[in-house]
Amino acid sequence: MRFARIERAPPFVPPVWALRGDDQAVADFIAARIRADRECFFAMPPGLSSRRILQDLAGRRLPWNRATLYTTDESPPRAGERGNSFNLLAERFRLTAAWLAPLTPGLVPPRFDLTWLGMDSDGRIASLSTPDCVAASPAPAVCKVTGQRRGELPASHLALNPAALLNAEEIIIVIRGARERSLLERAVRGQSDLPLTHLLRSTRRAIRIFWTA
C-alpha cells in the first residue's frame, strides 16, 4: 500500500534505542510519567502483545486518578476474547482510579504526554495500518477504518489518525523479535513503504524504541 506524500515534511529525526527493551523497562518508563501534580494523558495499544506490560502497570501504586488512558485503536473482539479492545483495557485497569476514554466519532483527543505504539509482524501500527485515514489530515482525529486481520474476514474499527498519534510529548514503539527489528531498521533507512516508515518521517521528535529478542 502507498500513502500520500506530505508536503514540507519535517527533517528526519532518527529513533533512539532504549538501553533496556524488556517489559519491565517499558512499564518503568511509563510509570515515571504518571504524576500526582498534574493531569496526564496516554494513548496505549490494548492488544494481547501489551498485556503483560499493562498488567504490571495496573498493579503499581501510582496516582492513577491523574491519568487518562485512550486506546490507539478499538477493534472488535478476536476469537476467544470477551470484549473489544477498549473493554479489555478497562478490565485491566478496573481496580485503579485511572480514567478510561473510549474512542468516539468526533472526539478531539488532548495532546498526549505519551503515545505508546505496538507493531505487528507485517509492520502495521494502529491507525497507520490502512490508507483509510489520510496521513496528512489532522481531522477527523478518530477515523473508521477497515482492516484485514490475518486469517479473518475484514473488520471495521475506530482508530486515532496519525496526526493525533503524533501529537504527543513522547512517542515509544515496543517491538519484539528479530523480524520486527529488521522491519524497523529498514524503515529507519527509508528502504520500505510501510506505515512505520511514514510515521518515522512525520514527527520532529525522536521516537524511543523498546526491543528484545
Backbone as JSON, one array per atom type, in Angstrom:
{
  "sequence": "MRFARIERAPPFVPPVWALRGDDQAVADFIAARIRADRECFFAMPPGLSSRRILQDLAGRRLPWNRATLYTTDESPPRAGERGNSFNLLAERFRLTAAWLAPLTPGLVPPRFDLTWLGMDSDGRIASLSTPDCVAASPAPAVCKVTGQRRGELPASHLALNPAALLNAEEIIIVIRGARERSLLERAVRGQSDLPLTHLLRSTRRAIRIFWTA",
  "N": [[0.84, -1.19, 0.0], [0.38, 2.35, -0.53], [1.06, 5.66, 0.62], [-0.14, 9.02, 0.66], [2.07, 11.65, -0.23], [3.57, 13.84, 2.11], [3.6, 17.29, 2.15], [6.32, 19.52, 2.62], [7.7, 18.0, 4.58], [8.88, 17.24, 7.86], [12.33, 17.5, 9.01], [14.15, 14.44, 9.05], [14.31, 12.64, 12.04], [16.3, 10.46, 13.65], [15.34, 7.43, 15.35], [15.59, 6.63, 18.89], [17.22, 4.08, 20.62], [16.21, 2.27, 23.38], [18.14, 1.49, 26.29], [17.44, -0.75, 27.72], [15.0, -3.07, 26.73], [12.98, -4.67, 27.67], [9.82, -5.91, 29.08], [9.46, -4.92, 31.72], [11.1, -2.69, 31.69], [9.71, -1.05, 29.9], [7.33, -0.65, 31.33], [8.36, 0.67, 33.59], [9.26, 3.04, 32.4], [6.87, 4.23, 31.5], [5.45, 4.43, 33.92], [6.92, 6.34, 35.29], [6.01, 8.65, 34.23], [3.54, 9.18, 35.16], [2.1, 11.36, 37.11], [1.43, 12.97, 40.24], [1.05, 15.66, 40.46], [-0.17, 16.82, 38.29], [-2.55, 16.54, 35.57], [-2.36, 13.79, 33.28], [-2.04, 12.32, 30.05], [-2.48, 9.45, 28.07], [-1.92, 7.43, 25.21], [-2.58, 4.17, 24.38], [-1.74, 0.86, 23.24], [-4.1, -1.72, 23.11], [-3.74, -4.42, 22.68], [-3.05, -8.03, 22.72], [-0.3, -8.37, 22.82], [0.61, -6.38, 24.46], [-0.24, -7.04, 26.93], [1.12, -8.05, 29.29], [2.69, -5.88, 30.06], [0.74, -3.95, 30.58], [-0.6, -5.2, 32.69], [1.42, -5.21, 34.62], [1.73, -2.42, 35.02], [-0.87, -1.75, 35.96], [-0.85, -2.96, 38.39], [0.72, -1.41, 40.0], [1.26, 1.02, 42.58], [0.26, 3.94, 41.91], [-0.41, 7.44, 41.14], [-3.1, 7.13, 39.87], [-5.51, 8.45, 39.55], [-4.93, 10.79, 38.3], [-4.44, 10.18, 35.72], [-5.42, 9.71, 32.36], [-6.48, 7.34, 30.1], [-6.31, 6.45, 26.76], [-7.21, 4.37, 23.98], [-5.14, 3.4, 21.24], [-6.37, 2.34, 19.06], [-9.58, 0.86, 18.51], [-10.7, -2.21, 18.25], [-12.95, -4.84, 17.06], [-13.95, -7.75, 19.03], [-11.55, -10.39, 19.13], [-11.3, -13.89, 18.27], [-12.24, -15.79, 21.01], [-11.93, -13.71, 22.81], [-13.37, -11.57, 25.32], [-14.43, -9.06, 24.97], [-14.38, -5.89, 23.17], [-11.36, -4.07, 22.24], [-11.2, -1.76, 23.84], [-12.78, -2.46, 26.06], [-11.22, -4.51, 27.09], [-8.94, -3.1, 27.9], [-10.11, -1.47, 29.85], [-10.89, -3.43, 31.67], [-8.44, -4.36, 32.6], [-7.56, -2.19, 34.08], [-9.42, -1.81, 36.02], [-9.31, -1.91, 38.8], [-7.92, 0.28, 39.51], [-7.71, 3.9, 39.85], [-7.71, 5.1, 37.44], [-8.74, 7.05, 34.6], [-10.69, 6.1, 31.87], [-10.93, 6.59, 28.45], [-13.08, 6.18, 25.87], [-12.82, 5.74, 22.29], [-14.61, 7.78, 20.16], [-16.66, 8.83, 17.39], [-15.94, 12.08, 16.25], [-14.55, 12.83, 18.5], [-12.14, 14.91, 20.05], [-9.03, 14.42, 20.81], [-6.69, 15.01, 23.54], [-3.44, 16.64, 23.66], [-1.07, 14.2, 23.95], [0.75, 13.02, 26.75], [2.24, 10.79, 26.42], [2.51, 8.64, 23.7], [2.07, 5.34, 23.05], [3.05, 2.9, 20.93], [2.48, -0.19, 19.32], [3.77, -2.76, 17.17], [2.95, -5.0, 14.56], [3.91, -8.16, 13.01], [3.93, -7.63, 10.29], [4.48, -5.01, 10.0], [2.47, -3.17, 10.55], [0.9, -0.43, 12.25], [-1.31, 0.57, 14.58], [-3.63, 3.06, 13.65], [-2.25, 3.56, 11.38], [-2.34, 1.37, 9.84], [-3.95, 1.08, 7.62], [-4.94, 2.68, 4.51], [-7.2, 4.22, 4.86], [-7.4, 6.42, 6.53], [-6.28, 9.6, 5.89], [-2.98, 10.4, 5.91], [-1.87, 12.96, 6.06], [-3.86, 14.56, 7.03], [-5.3, 16.41, 9.69], [-7.8, 15.98, 10.75], [-10.8, 13.97, 10.59], [-9.94, 13.27, 14.02], [-10.51, 10.8, 15.07], [-10.97, 7.97, 13.26], [-12.91, 5.82, 11.14], [-11.9, 2.75, 10.2], [-11.12, 0.07, 7.95], [-9.8, -3.04, 8.22], [-7.8, -5.95, 7.43], [-7.58, -8.71, 9.23], [-5.18, -11.21, 9.86], [-6.05, -14.24, 8.47], [-8.73, -13.83, 8.97], [-12.03, -12.39, 8.38], [-12.55, -9.13, 6.89], [-12.68, -6.37, 9.19], [-14.36, -3.63, 10.65], [-13.26, -0.8, 12.5], [-12.53, 1.67, 15.05], [-10.04, 4.21, 15.1], [-7.29, 6.23, 16.19], [-6.08, 8.86, 14.18], [-3.01, 9.37, 12.25], [-2.04, 12.03, 12.78], [-3.14, 12.61, 15.28], [-1.99, 10.59, 16.85], [0.69, 11.31, 16.74], [0.71, 13.69, 18.04], [2.1, 14.29, 20.63], [4.04, 14.48, 23.64], [6.01, 12.58, 24.04], [6.92, 9.63, 22.23], [6.73, 6.18, 21.98], [7.79, 3.04, 20.67], [7.12, -0.32, 20.94], [8.64, -3.28, 20.29], [9.1, -6.72, 19.39], [11.25, -9.46, 18.84], [13.23, -10.77, 16.06], [12.28, -10.36, 13.42], [10.56, -8.1, 13.55], [12.41, -6.19, 14.39], [14.08, -6.12, 12.15], [12.3, -5.12, 10.21], [11.86, -2.57, 11.29], [14.43, -1.45, 11.2], [14.83, -1.33, 8.43], [12.84, 0.52, 7.82], [13.83, 2.78, 9.13], [16.03, 3.3, 7.53], [14.72, 4.1, 5.31], [13.97, 2.22, 3.42], [11.62, 0.94, 2.85], [8.06, 0.83, 2.2], [6.36, 0.9, 4.29], [3.77, 1.61, 6.73], [5.1, 2.28, 9.09], [7.48, 3.49, 8.18], [6.51, 5.88, 7.16], [5.54, 7.01, 9.55], [7.91, 7.42, 11.05], [9.04, 9.47, 9.63], [7.38, 11.57, 9.95], [7.4, 13.01, 12.24], [8.86, 15.41, 14.44], [10.14, 14.63, 16.64], [12.34, 12.46, 18.45], [11.63, 9.17, 18.29], [11.32, 6.69, 20.76], [12.61, 3.45, 20.97], [11.73, 0.31, 22.19], [13.07, -2.77, 22.43], [13.32, -6.32, 22.47], [14.71, -9.58, 21.97]],
  "CA": [[0.0, 0.0, 0.0], [1.14, 3.59, -0.57], [0.44, 6.78, 1.3], [0.09, 10.31, 0.01], [3.24, 12.37, 0.26], [3.31, 15.02, 2.95], [4.37, 18.44, 1.71], [7.15, 20.14, 3.65], [7.92, 17.03, 5.64], [9.91, 17.69, 8.8], [13.6, 16.79, 8.89], [14.12, 13.12, 9.66], [14.99, 12.51, 13.33], [16.46, 9.03, 13.89], [14.83, 6.97, 16.64], [16.54, 6.32, 19.96], [17.01, 2.73, 21.14], [16.33, 2.19, 24.84], [19.2, 0.59, 26.74], [16.73, -1.99, 28.05], [13.75, -3.08, 26.0], [12.07, -5.69, 28.2], [8.51, -5.44, 29.54], [9.58, -4.12, 32.94], [11.67, -1.39, 31.32], [8.62, -0.26, 29.31], [6.43, -0.28, 32.42], [9.06, 1.68, 34.39], [9.3, 4.28, 31.63], [5.53, 4.82, 31.52], [5.08, 4.75, 35.3], [7.61, 7.56, 35.69], [5.32, 9.79, 33.63], [2.24, 9.32, 35.82], [2.47, 12.27, 38.19], [0.33, 13.42, 41.09], [0.93, 17.12, 40.46], [-0.9, 17.32, 37.12], [-3.2, 15.52, 34.74], [-1.53, 13.25, 32.22], [-2.85, 11.62, 29.06], [-1.72, 8.41, 27.42], [-2.53, 6.58, 24.18], [-1.98, 2.86, 24.6], [-2.26, -0.25, 22.42], [-4.75, -2.65, 24.03], [-3.65, -5.78, 22.17], [-2.51, -9.1, 23.55], [1.16, -8.23, 22.97], [0.89, -5.4, 25.52], [-0.96, -7.48, 28.13], [1.96, -8.16, 30.49], [3.1, -4.53, 30.47], [-0.43, -3.31, 31.17], [-0.84, -5.82, 33.99], [2.46, -4.68, 35.51], [1.37, -1.04, 35.34], [-2.1, -1.7, 36.75], [-0.57, -3.45, 39.73], [1.58, -0.48, 40.73], [0.58, 2.07, 43.36], [0.57, 5.19, 41.22], [-1.54, 8.4, 41.21], [-3.89, 6.83, 38.68], [-6.62, 9.4, 39.4], [-4.47, 11.89, 37.47], [-4.12, 9.64, 34.4], [-6.5, 9.34, 31.45], [-5.96, 6.39, 29.13], [-7.01, 6.26, 25.49], [-6.66, 3.32, 23.14], [-4.72, 3.88, 19.93], [-7.44, 1.89, 18.16], [-10.55, -0.02, 19.17], [-11.12, -3.22, 17.29], [-13.92, -5.8, 17.56], [-13.32, -8.87, 19.74], [-10.97, -11.51, 18.41], [-11.81, -15.19, 18.71], [-11.88, -16.13, 22.39], [-11.89, -12.53, 23.66], [-14.67, -11.27, 25.93], [-14.94, -7.75, 24.58], [-13.5, -5.19, 22.24], [-10.08, -3.7, 22.83], [-11.4, -0.8, 24.93], [-13.25, -3.2, 27.23], [-10.09, -5.25, 27.66], [-8.13, -2.12, 28.61], [-10.85, -1.08, 31.05], [-10.86, -4.54, 32.61], [-7.12, -4.44, 33.21], [-7.34, -1.07, 35.0], [-10.67, -1.59, 36.78], [-9.02, -1.75, 40.22], [-7.2, 1.54, 39.7], [-8.54, 5.1, 39.73], [-7.45, 5.7, 36.13], [-9.87, 7.39, 33.75], [-10.61, 5.44, 30.57], [-11.66, 7.4, 27.47], [-13.3, 5.44, 24.62], [-12.79, 6.48, 21.03], [-15.93, 8.02, 19.59], [-16.6, 9.76, 16.26], [-16.0, 13.49, 16.65], [-13.68, 13.1, 19.65], [-10.9, 15.68, 19.86], [-8.17, 13.99, 21.92], [-5.73, 16.01, 24.01], [-2.04, 16.34, 23.37], [-0.71, 13.13, 24.85], [2.07, 13.01, 27.39], [2.95, 9.66, 25.84], [1.85, 7.71, 22.78], [2.75, 4.04, 23.03], [2.64, 2.17, 19.74], [3.0, -1.52, 19.08], [3.88, -3.08, 15.74], [2.85, -6.43, 14.33], [4.99, -8.73, 12.22], [3.95, -7.12, 8.91], [4.81, -3.58, 10.0], [1.31, -2.29, 10.75], [0.87, 0.28, 13.52], [-2.54, 1.28, 14.91], [-4.38, 3.61, 12.53], [-1.41, 3.61, 10.19], [-2.39, 0.06, 9.21], [-4.71, 1.13, 6.39], [-4.94, 4.01, 3.91], [-8.5, 4.88, 5.0], [-7.13, 7.74, 7.14], [-5.26, 10.33, 5.13], [-1.93, 10.68, 6.89], [-1.58, 14.38, 6.17], [-5.02, 15.28, 7.51], [-5.42, 16.42, 11.14], [-9.17, 15.71, 11.17], [-11.14, 13.77, 12.0], [-8.91, 12.59, 14.81], [-10.94, 9.4, 15.19], [-11.41, 7.5, 11.95], [-13.4, 4.46, 10.99], [-11.04, 2.1, 9.23], [-11.4, -1.33, 7.69], [-8.56, -3.78, 8.09], [-7.87, -7.39, 7.23], [-6.8, -9.49, 10.17], [-4.64, -12.42, 9.25], [-6.89, -15.42, 8.63], [-10.08, -13.47, 9.34], [-12.73, -11.51, 7.48], [-12.3, -7.72, 7.2], [-13.43, -5.85, 10.33], [-14.31, -2.18, 10.81], [-12.99, -0.37, 13.86], [-12.16, 3.07, 15.21], [-8.62, 4.38, 15.38], [-6.73, 7.58, 16.13], [-5.34, 9.03, 12.94], [-1.59, 9.64, 12.5], [-1.81, 13.34, 13.37], [-3.47, 12.52, 16.71], [-1.0, 9.74, 17.5], [1.97, 12.0, 16.82], [0.55, 14.88, 18.86], [2.5, 13.79, 21.93], [5.35, 14.9, 24.15], [6.92, 11.46, 23.81], [6.36, 8.51, 21.48], [7.54, 4.97, 22.08], [7.35, 1.86, 19.93], [7.56, -1.54, 21.59], [8.69, -4.36, 19.32], [9.67, -7.97, 19.89], [11.68, -10.44, 17.85], [14.17, -10.38, 15.0], [11.58, -9.87, 12.23], [10.11, -6.73, 13.76], [13.58, -5.31, 14.39], [14.52, -5.96, 10.77], [11.36, -4.2, 9.56], [12.09, -1.22, 11.8], [15.7, -0.95, 10.68], [14.6, -0.97, 7.03], [12.05, 1.75, 7.82], [14.74, 3.87, 9.51], [16.87, 3.6, 6.36], [13.86, 4.52, 4.21], [14.0, 1.17, 2.42], [10.33, 0.26, 2.77], [6.9, 1.71, 2.07], [5.49, 0.52, 5.39], [3.26, 2.72, 7.56], [6.14, 2.65, 10.04], [8.39, 4.42, 7.52], [5.81, 7.17, 7.14], [5.49, 7.56, 10.9], [9.24, 7.88, 11.46], [9.36, 10.69, 8.89], [6.3, 12.53, 10.13], [7.5, 13.65, 13.54], [10.11, 16.12, 14.73], [10.66, 14.1, 17.89], [12.99, 11.16, 18.37], [10.82, 8.09, 18.84], [12.14, 5.75, 21.53], [12.31, 2.07, 20.62], [11.99, -0.73, 23.17], [13.13, -4.05, 21.7], [14.03, -7.5, 22.95], [14.59, -10.73, 21.07]],
  "C": [[0.87, 1.24, 0.0], [0.35, 4.71, 0.08], [0.77, 8.07, 0.55], [1.3, 10.99, 0.62], [2.82, 13.58, 1.08], [4.19, 16.16, 2.45], [5.11, 19.05, 2.91], [7.33, 19.21, 4.83], [9.02, 17.51, 6.57], [11.21, 16.93, 8.58], [13.53, 15.45, 9.62], [14.94, 13.12, 10.95], [15.1, 11.02, 13.62], [15.89, 8.63, 15.25], [15.96, 6.69, 17.62], [16.21, 4.93, 20.48], [17.22, 2.74, 22.65], [17.43, 1.2, 25.21], [18.63, -0.77, 27.14], [15.38, -1.95, 27.35], [12.73, -4.06, 26.5], [10.79, -5.07, 28.74], [8.62, -4.55, 30.77], [10.15, -2.74, 32.63], [10.6, -0.47, 30.72], [7.7, 0.24, 30.42], [7.07, 0.8, 33.31], [9.03, 3.04, 33.7], [7.94, 4.99, 31.68], [5.16, 5.27, 32.92], [5.72, 6.06, 35.76], [6.92, 8.81, 35.18], [3.91, 9.97, 34.18], [2.49, 10.08, 37.12], [1.24, 12.74, 38.95], [0.08, 14.91, 40.98], [0.21, 17.68, 39.24], [-1.59, 16.17, 36.41], [-2.25, 15.04, 33.65], [-2.38, 12.34, 31.34], [-1.97, 10.66, 28.26], [-2.55, 7.73, 26.33], [-1.81, 5.25, 24.22], [-2.56, 1.81, 23.65], [-2.87, -1.31, 23.34], [-4.6, -4.11, 23.64], [-3.02, -6.77, 23.12], [-1.01, -8.94, 23.79], [1.53, -7.27, 24.08], [0.35, -5.85, 26.87], [-0.09, -7.47, 29.38], [2.41, -6.79, 30.99], [1.94, -3.82, 31.15], [-0.74, -3.89, 32.55], [0.17, -5.33, 35.03], [2.09, -3.27, 35.95], [0.17, -0.98, 36.28], [-1.88, -2.17, 38.18], [0.29, -2.52, 40.57], [0.76, 0.59, 41.45], [1.04, 3.42, 42.82], [-0.61, 6.15, 41.36], [-2.44, 8.27, 39.97], [-5.04, 7.81, 38.47], [-6.23, 10.61, 38.56], [-4.2, 11.47, 36.03], [-5.4, 9.31, 33.63], [-5.89, 8.5, 30.33], [-6.88, 6.29, 27.93], [-6.41, 5.03, 24.8], [-6.22, 3.94, 21.81], [-5.73, 3.48, 18.86], [-8.32, 0.92, 18.92], [-11.12, -0.97, 18.14], [-12.15, -4.15, 17.9], [-13.21, -6.96, 18.26], [-12.71, -9.88, 18.77], [-11.57, -12.8, 18.95], [-11.31, -15.48, 20.12], [-11.82, -14.94, 23.32], [-13.29, -12.18, 24.14], [-15.25, -9.92, 25.52], [-14.0, -7.1, 23.6], [-12.27, -4.68, 22.97], [-10.23, -2.67, 23.94], [-11.85, -1.51, 26.19], [-12.13, -3.97, 27.9], [-9.17, -4.3, 28.43], [-8.81, -1.71, 29.91], [-10.82, -2.18, 32.1], [-9.51, -4.61, 33.32], [-6.89, -3.34, 34.25], [-8.53, -0.83, 35.91], [-10.41, -1.39, 38.27], [-8.19, -0.51, 40.51], [-8.19, 2.7, 39.59], [-8.32, 5.8, 38.39], [-8.76, 6.0, 35.4], [-9.65, 6.73, 32.39], [-11.49, 6.2, 29.59], [-11.85, 6.58, 26.19], [-13.18, 6.33, 23.4], [-14.21, 6.58, 20.5], [-15.8, 8.97, 18.42], [-16.76, 11.2, 16.75], [-15.14, 13.83, 17.85], [-12.47, 13.92, 19.23], [-9.97, 15.32, 21.02], [-7.21, 15.08, 22.32], [-4.36, 15.75, 23.4], [-1.58, 15.32, 24.41], [0.64, 13.39, 25.5], [2.91, 11.89, 26.77], [2.03, 8.9, 24.9], [2.7, 6.45, 22.73], [2.19, 3.25, 21.86], [3.26, 0.77, 19.73], [3.08, -1.73, 17.57], [3.75, -4.58, 15.57], [3.89, -6.87, 13.31], [5.0, -8.31, 10.76], [4.09, -5.6, 8.86], [3.64, -2.64, 10.22], [1.32, -1.7, 12.15], [-0.46, 1.02, 13.64], [-3.27, 1.78, 13.67], [-3.55, 3.77, 11.28], [-1.47, 2.3, 9.41], [-3.15, 0.06, 7.9], [-4.67, 2.54, 5.8], [-6.25, 4.76, 4.07], [-8.36, 6.27, 5.62], [-6.03, 8.41, 6.34], [-4.21, 10.83, 6.11], [-1.7, 12.16, 7.1], [-2.71, 15.18, 6.8], [-5.1, 15.25, 9.03], [-6.82, 16.05, 11.63], [-9.86, 14.82, 10.12], [-10.08, 12.97, 12.73], [-9.23, 11.12, 14.99], [-11.56, 8.97, 13.86], [-12.03, 6.11, 12.05], [-12.59, 3.82, 9.87], [-11.45, 0.64, 9.08], [-10.09, -2.04, 7.42], [-8.81, -5.26, 7.91], [-6.97, -8.06, 8.26], [-6.36, -10.79, 9.51], [-5.57, -13.61, 9.54], [-8.33, -15.12, 9.0], [-10.7, -12.57, 8.28], [-12.41, -10.06, 7.84], [-13.2, -7.23, 8.34], [-13.26, -4.34, 10.4], [-14.04, -1.84, 12.26], [-12.63, 1.11, 13.85], [-10.68, 3.16, 15.57], [-8.28, 5.86, 15.38], [-5.94, 7.72, 14.84], [-3.89, 9.41, 13.25], [-1.32, 10.98, 13.18], [-2.09, 13.32, 14.87], [-2.44, 11.69, 17.46], [0.31, 10.49, 17.72], [1.91, 13.29, 17.63], [0.83, 14.5, 20.32], [3.86, 14.34, 22.33], [6.4, 13.83, 23.89], [6.19, 10.35, 23.07], [7.3, 7.33, 21.64], [6.93, 3.9, 21.19], [7.95, 0.65, 20.62], [7.5, -2.67, 20.59], [9.41, -5.56, 19.93], [10.09, -8.85, 18.72], [12.53, -9.86, 16.73], [13.45, -9.8, 13.79], [11.14, -8.43, 12.39], [11.28, -5.76, 13.8], [14.08, -5.06, 12.97], [13.62, -4.99, 10.01], [11.62, -2.76, 10.0], [13.38, -0.64, 11.25], [15.59, -0.56, 9.21], [13.83, 0.35, 6.93], [12.93, 2.95, 8.16], [15.61, 4.28, 8.33], [16.04, 4.09, 5.18], [13.76, 3.51, 3.1], [12.7, 0.38, 2.34], [9.23, 1.3, 2.63], [5.88, 1.39, 3.15], [4.92, 1.76, 6.08], [4.3, 3.2, 8.57], [7.11, 3.66, 9.44], [7.79, 5.81, 7.48], [5.82, 7.82, 8.51], [6.83, 8.14, 11.31], [9.61, 9.21, 10.79], [8.3, 11.77, 9.03], [6.36, 13.25, 11.47], [8.85, 14.32, 13.7], [10.76, 15.62, 16.01], [11.32, 12.75, 17.66], [12.11, 10.12, 19.05], [11.74, 7.12, 19.57], [11.67, 4.32, 21.25], [12.68, 1.15, 21.77], [11.93, -2.08, 22.45], [13.86, -5.11, 22.51], [13.8, -8.63, 21.95], [13.48, -11.65, 21.52]]
}
